[in-house]
Each structure stands twice: as structure tokens, then as C-alpha cells.
Amino acid sequence: MKKTFIFLCIVAISYTFAVREDRKHRIVVIDPSGDVKRVGRRIGDSFERGLTLQCVEKIKEIIEERAPHIKVVMTRMPGDNVYDLQNATLTNRLQANLFINLNFYYTQETKPTIYMYQFSYGNDFACCQQGLTLYTYDQAYRINKDQTAVACQLCTAELTQQQYQSMYTIAGPYTLPIKPLIGVIAPSIAFDMGLKSKDWWHYYSEPLANAIIAVVDGLEQ
């Protein structure tokens, strides 16, 4: 499959286009980092790609049990190969309400750190115009940039609840040109989360699921 997808051309979007508001269900796309070719970072005797997948499967289970109005779509399954911009194309085609990219790294910190990122080139002084606007794929994040900022605030508020404060610390959100978020129109957040062992992801699944529910419901208010 070629990288071009011809999604690379130009993203056409109108702020008055309200299809998303008419749908009964909300859609969240979650991207566990890695694929069949990219194993990711080593964590104990496991690799990042397997642990992110397990965590996302659990997050999906929790969300769809507690919030039936939210449908969770995973970007990959075991054995899948993910191509450049494939996840952005999927997310945009679904007109998703939120995109989450999940990464893990090994740490020996007593309290692991969760790093939160949103996409930016650091030159966002120019505001998006109302009405029909054309954006190249690498500028698609501008369409919902303000909503992404709100999503990060809602995530932070949920992840720093008192019951979680002994488990981890939150750093960010930082604004960087994160590759997994490029081309995504929906509000998008990337997480890089420290694991003390290969089983530590279990501690993150419920807080993340609750945070995603809070974001989706909060953005609709």
C-alpha cells in the first residue's frame, strides 16, 4: 500500500458542517503504538507494542461497559501493519470525536510519569478562519486545536483525581509535532506513560478510560 493514500492532498472542512452532532453515538479512536514490524521499547521481557494493545483492549472494554454511547475503535489488532497516515485516514473517515495515541516506556521512578502531548509546530499564532477552509494534511490539527486544548484540560482534571495521586504524576500537555497525530482532524492527544514492570499498564486502564469518557462528554457540553 502506498503512503500517499491521497489523503495527502488537501483536507477540505467546513465548520458549519454538523454531521457529527446528529449521530447518536460518539466515536473514539485509540491507537496503541507499534505494529507487526515495530515492536517498540523493551519493558521487562515484553515489548511496548504488546502492552499498549493489551491496555487499549481493556480501556475499550471499560468504556463500552460504562458509557454505551461511546464506541471505541482500535487502530490495529495483533499482526497488523500500520502505514503512514493510515490512522489519520481512519479517524477522519469516521468523523471521530476524539483520537488517542498510547505509548509506554520503562521507568524505575517510584511514581511513574505520564507525559501528555498535543500536536503543534509552535507557530499557532494564526487562527483558523470560519466557513469552508482548505488545509494541507499537516495543518489538519488546526481545525480542532481549541477543542484539543480543552480535551487536555479535561484529561488532566480526571487523571489527577485524589484516588490516583499516589500512582503517577502528570507532565504536560506539551505541544510538539508528534508523528502519530499528524493529519488527524479530531481533538487528539498522545500519552507516553511510564511502566515499572510489564504488568503496570493495569494501573492505567481505568484512569484512562474514565478520562476518555470525561473528555467526550465534556466536549459535547
N, C-alpha and C positions, 0 to 999 in steps of 0.2 A: 504494500500500500504506500502510495506516495505521500510525502509530508505536506504537499500543497493543499490537499483537501478542498480546495479552492474556497475554503473559508478565509484563506489568507488575503483575499481580495479586499473587500471593504464591507464593514458591518453597517447596515442601514437600520436605524432605530428611530422611533418617534415616542416622545414622552406622553403623547396623548393616546397611545395605543394601549388599551386597557384589557387585553385578553386575560392577563394573569388574574385580575381582580374578579373575573366571572367564574373562575373554576372553584369547584367545591373543595378540592384537596390542594394542599401546599406540597411542594416538591423540594427536597434537599438532596443534593448530590454530594457524596462523600468519597474522597479519593485517598485510599490507602497507598502510601508511597511504595515504589518498587513495582516490578513485574517479573515475568519469567526470565528476562535477561539481566535485570538489575536487582541484585539481592539486597543492596543497601548495607548499612553499617552492622557490624557484628555486635551482638548483645548476648553475652554468655556463650552457649553453644548453639545459639539461634541467629537468624538474620532479621534485619528490620522488616523486609517485605512480608514475612510470615506473621510477625507480631502485629504490624499495622492492620493486616487483613483480619486477624482474629478480633482485634479491638473494634474495628468498624462493624463486623458482623454482630458483635454484642451490642454496640450502640444502636444499630438498626433494630435489633430485637426490642430493646428498651423503649425506643421512641415509638415504634409502631404499636406497642402494647399500651403505653401511657398517653399517647397523642394520636389516635387513629386518623385524625385529619391531616397528618403529615406522612407523606410517602417518602421513604428513603431509597435512593438509587445509588448503588455502588459502582464505581468506575471500572472495576475489574474483579475477576474471580481467579482461583488458582489456575496457573498455566496460561493466563492471558498475557499478551504482549501489548504494551501501550505505546502508541505512536505520538509524535509531537502534535499538539493541538487536538488530539482525539477527545480529551476530556472537556476541553472548551467547546468543541463542536456539539458533544452530547448535552452539556449543560445548557447551551444556548438553544438547541433544538427543543429541549423540554421546557424552556422558559422557566427554569428553576428559580425558586425563591431564595436559595442560599447554596453556596459552594464551599465545602470544607476540604482542605488538604491536610493529611495527618502524617507526621514523621516522628520517629523515635531515635534517640541517641543514648548511649550508655553513660552513666554517671555514678560517681561514688559520693555525691553530696548527701548529707543527712536528709535534707528536704530537696528533692529534685526541682528543677526549674522548668516551667512551661513558657516557651517563647512564642509570642503571638505576632503575626505579620500580616500586613495588607499590602497590596501591590501599589507601587508608585515609582516614578523615575525621579522624584524630588523636584519636579517643576510644575506642580499643580496649581500655579497661581492663576492660570486661565480657566475660567468657569465654563461649564457646558452650557450651550445655548438651548433654549426651549424649542419645541417643534421638531421637525424632521432634520436630523443631523447625521452626517456621514463620518464614520470613524474607521481608521485602519485597525486591524486586529489588535495591534499592540497598544492602542489607545482605548480599547473597549471598556477597560476598568473605570474610565471617567464617567460613564453613563450612570452608574450607581455608586459613585465614590462616596457621596454623603451618607448613603444607606450603609455602606461598608463600615464607615466610621461609627455609626450608631450600633451596628451589629457587634463591633469590637467592644463598645461600652457595655452592651447587654451581656456579652460573654464574660467580660471581666467581673461584672457585678455578680453573676451566678457562680463563677469559678472561685470567687473569694468569699463565699458564704462561710460562716463560722465553722461548720462541720468539716470543712476541707482545709482549714488553715494549718493544721499540723501535718498535712500530707505533702504539700508542694508550695512553691512560690510562683507568682506570675510576673513575667517581664514583657513589657511592650504595652500596646501594639507598636511595632516598628514598621516603617514604610520603606520597602525595598522592591526592586524589580524581580520578584520571586517567579522563577520559570513556571512552576505548576499552576500559577494563577493567570498567566498571560492569555489574553483573548477571551476571558470569561466576563460576560455581561453582568451576571447576578452578583449581589454582595458576596464577597469572597474573603475567606480567612485561611491562613496557613498556620498550623501548630507544629512546633518542634518540641517534643516532650521527653524529659529525662527518665530513663528506666534504671533502677538499681539492680534489677535482675530481669530475666526474660518473662517472669510472671507478673511484673509490676504493672503491666498495662491494665490489669483487672481493676486497679485503684482509680483509673482514669475513665473507664467506660461510663459509669453512672454520672459523674460530674459533667462530662462532655455531652451526654445525652440530654441532661437537664438544661445545659447551656444552649444547645441547639433548639430545643423546644422554646426556651425563653426568647431566643432571637427571632425565630419565625413568628411567634405570637406577638412579640414586641414590635416588629416591623410592620405588622398589619394594623396596628392601632393608630 
